[in-house]
């Protein structure tokens, strides 16, 4: 069974640009989560999607947005990039059972904003 | 904001020794999960323990959960050099619902 995949592995952008990160969940998983791991700030929850809808978002500004497609893959968009957006962005997926379940993580996309 | 707090922040042991990491959290939870991360790469799921469970085992791993003290511990027995990594606890439930709330992690170094 294939795990969670993310693309690209690395992304270099300049301040003010937009970045798009992609995630494909494990087959059968309908929930996709996005997390940011910035140096010194730890792992922070960004967004949670299930069945195409945004279910919850963390304490991030609206320029962080995303969507989930009918095949349950997901995109994270970061607009008006700032230097502090440089981080490892991790995507995770889980089954939907009505209770929080194990989240399986992808390898991450490392975003560098210059 | 971080929910969990791991202790210690860093741990250095020799191969064959046991490693114990602790995690404390602040709010009620549905479950607590432990993850391993090697050199800033993706997270590997180790074990999930639900709020109505007190102890779980998986291979060389033993996890305990004390909901009255809002704390958990991860024990790795007979450590190997390959166990060198950062270990994170994460809680689910509470105001974040299904999203995980991570601690800052324990950095484990196992030397041959």
Contacts between the chains, C-beta under 8 A, distances in Angstrom:
chain1	res1	chain2	res2	distance
A	4	B	42	7.9
A	31	B	98	6.9
A	33	B	98	7.9
A	33	B	99	6.1
A	33	B	100	7.3
A	35	B	100	7.6
A	35	B	102	7.8
A	37	B	40	7.8
A	42	B	2	5.8
A	42	B	102	6.0
A	42	B	103	7.5
A	42	B	104	5.0
A	42	B	105	7.2
A	43	B	88	6.8
A	43	B	90	7.7
A	43	B	100	7.8
A	43	B	102	3.9
A	44	B	102	7.8
A	45	B	96	6.4
A	45	B	99	4.3
A	45	B	100	6.6
A	45	B	101	6.9
A	48	B	97	7.6
A	48	B	98	6.2
A	48	B	99	5.2
A	55	B	97	7.2
A	55	B	98	7.1
A	56	B	96	6.6
A	56	B	97	5.6
A	56	B	98	7.2
A	56	B	99	5.7
A	58	B	96	7.8
A	58	B	99	7.1
A	59	B	1	7.8
A	88	B	40	6.2
A	90	B	42	6.4
A	90	B	43	6.6
A	92	B	43	7.7
A	92	B	100	7.8
A	94	B	98	7.6
A	99	B	30	6.1
A	99	B	31	7.8
A	100	B	30	4.8
A	100	B	31	5.8
A	100	B	92	3.5
A	100	B	93	5.9
A	100	B	97	7.4
A	100	B	98	4.6
A	101	B	48	7.8
A	102	B	33	6.7
A	102	B	45	5.6
A	102	B	48	5.1
A	103	B	33	7.3
A	103	B	45	7.2
A	103	B	100	6.1
A	104	B	45	6.1
A	105	B	35	7.5
A	105	B	42	4.7
A	105	B	43	4.1
A	105	B	44	7.5
A	105	B	45	7.4
A	106	B	42	5.6
A	107	B	41	6.0
A	107	B	42	4.2
A	108	B	41	6.7
A	108	B	42	5.3
